[in-house]
Amino acid sequence: MLSGFVVIVVGYLLGSIPSAYIMARWRKGIDIRDFGVGNMGAANVFRNVGVWEGIVVTLADMAKGAVAILIAQALDVSQLWLLAAGFSALIGHNFPIFTRFRGGKGSATTIGILLMLAPKEMGIVFGIMAIPFFITRNVAFTICVGFAFIPLLIWLFGGSVVLIFYSLAILIFIGVRSLPDARQAWPKLGKNKDIVTSHYYRRK
């Protein structure tokens, strides 16, 4: 029981590390939450700081979810505590204690979590995501398409029912968190091939 609580706390603290905020402050001296959609995530860094900075933030955010799972595995906690540790990292990314609970949406952190829990399935998802990305260059659409296949692939590869519903819960959480941005971006549909690009530059 104690180990379970430890992995949840550690997961949340890892998720709370504000990699996008740190990168934007270091490279441009700005608060990334004051630019674009105000999201403290890798996509906002790509658009408002730079490509390489965005790549670093993406990898850092993925690592937060992955390391939370690895620590839980190292402590040999039960599956439920293991899954809770991953979700705790996602909560930390969305509501980080270090930046007054104003964070990102968690797509990269989710990828890191699921890479540890379902590596084969995520490898296929990356391949699937390459198709819509090269066709549309729309990052948001690409992520939505890729993520939609995750529960199905886990089922096809014989994953547990718990893991299937866990992946669904994470995707629903991210979807609900992303609804406000999606509503703002909707008027841009059809006017710009890359909705993400148009939306992120709207306030610049």
N, C-alpha and C positions, 0 to 999 in steps of 0.2 A: 504493500500500500504506500509506504513512504517513497519507494523508488518511483511509483506512478506519479505522485505529486511532484517529485523532483523533475521528472522529464517534462511535465506540463509547464512548470515554471521556467525551466531552461528553454523549452520550445518557444514560449512567449517572449522571453528576453532576446533570444536569437532573432525571432521575427521582428522585434521592435528596433533592431539596428537600422537606422535610417540611411541606407547606402545611397539612395538617390539624393537625399538632402546633403549628405557629406560631399558627394561628388560635385554637385552644383555649387556649393559653397567654395570648395577647393579650386575648381576650374574657372568659375566666372564670378564668384562672390555674390551669388544670388540665392534667394530662397525659392526653390523649385516650385513650391506650393503657390507662389504668386504668378506663375506663368502657365500658359496653355489652359488646361482644364483644372489646374490646381492639384493634380494627382501626384503623389510622391512615389512614382514608379519609373520603371526603365523607359517606357514609351515617351514620357514627358521629357526625360533626359535626352533621348535621341533627338527630339524635335527642338529643344531649347538650349542644349549644351553642346552635344556633338555625338558623332557616330561611335567613336571608340569609347567615349565615356558611357554611352548607352549600353554598349556590349559589356563593359566591366560591371555596370550596375545589374544588368540581366543575370550575369554569372553569380554575382554576390547574392542577389535575391533568390536564385535557385539554390545556392549553397545553404541559405538559411533553413529552407525546408528539408534539404537532404541531410544536413548535419543534425537537425532535431531528430530525424528518424534513426540515424546512425547511433546517436547517444542512447536513445531508447533501446535499440537492439543490443548495444554494449552492456546495458544494465539488465538485459534479459527480462524485460517486463512482458506482461501478457499482451495479446493482440489488441485488446481494447485500449490499454494504456498507450501502446505504440501508435495507434491511429489518433488517439487524443493528443499525443505529443505533436504530430504533424499538423493537426487542426489548430493547435495552440500557436504554432509558428505562423500559420495563416492569419489568425486573429491578431497576433502581434504586429504583423506587417500592415494590416488594415487599421489597427488602433494602437500605434506604438506609444509606449509610456514616455519615451525620450523626446517626442515632439508633440506633446499634448493630445495624443490619441487621434492625430490627423495623418493618415498614411496613404498607402496605395490601394489597389484592388486585389493584387495577389496572384496574377497569372503566372509569373516566373516562379514564385514560391510554390505554387501548386505543382508546377512541372518538376521542381526539385523533390517534392514529397512523393509524387507518383513515380518518378524515376527510381526511387528506392523500393517502392512497394510493388511496382509492376513494370520492370525495365523492358521486357520484350514488347509489351503493349505500347509503351511510350516510344520505343524505337519505330514502331509502325506508324504511330501518330505523327512523328516528325516527317516521315515520308509522305503521309497524306497532306500535311500542312504545306509542304513544298508546292503542291499543285495549285491551290488557290492563291498562294502568295505570288508565284511567278505570273499568274494570269491577271490578277487584280492589283497587286502591290498594296492591298488593303490589310494592314496588320490585324486590326480588330476582327475583320471577317475571317481571316486565316485562323486566328486563335479559336473563334467560335466553331468553325468547321472541325478543326482538330480535336477540340475538347469534346465535341458531340459524340465522337467515336470511342472515347475512353471506356465508358461502362460496357458497351457492346463488346469491345475487344477483350476486356477482363473476363466477361462471360464466355466468349469463344475459346479463350485459353484456359478455361477451367478454374478461374479465380473464385474465391469464396463469395457467398452471397453478401457477407458483411462488407467485403472490399468493394463489391459492386455498388451497394447502397452508400457506402462511404464516398466513393467517387461522385456519385450523383449528388450527395449532400454538398460536397465542395463546389461542384459546378453550379448548383442552385444558389449557393451563398455568393459566389462571384457574380452570377447573373443579376441577382438582386442589388448587389453593391454597384454594378455598372449601369443600372437602369437610368439614373439621372443623366449621366454622360451620353447615353444612347439617345435619350429624348432631345438633348441639345444638338446632337449631331444629325438627327433625322432631317431637318430642313436642308442640309447640305447634300442629301442623297440625290444622285443624278446630276449634280452640278460639278462634282469632283470625283475622279476615279478612286482616289484614296481618301475615304471619309476621315481616317485618322489624321492625315496630313491637313486637310482643310479645317478640321475642328481644332487641332492644336495650334494652328496659326491664326485662328479667328481673333484672339485677344492680343496678338502681337502688334 
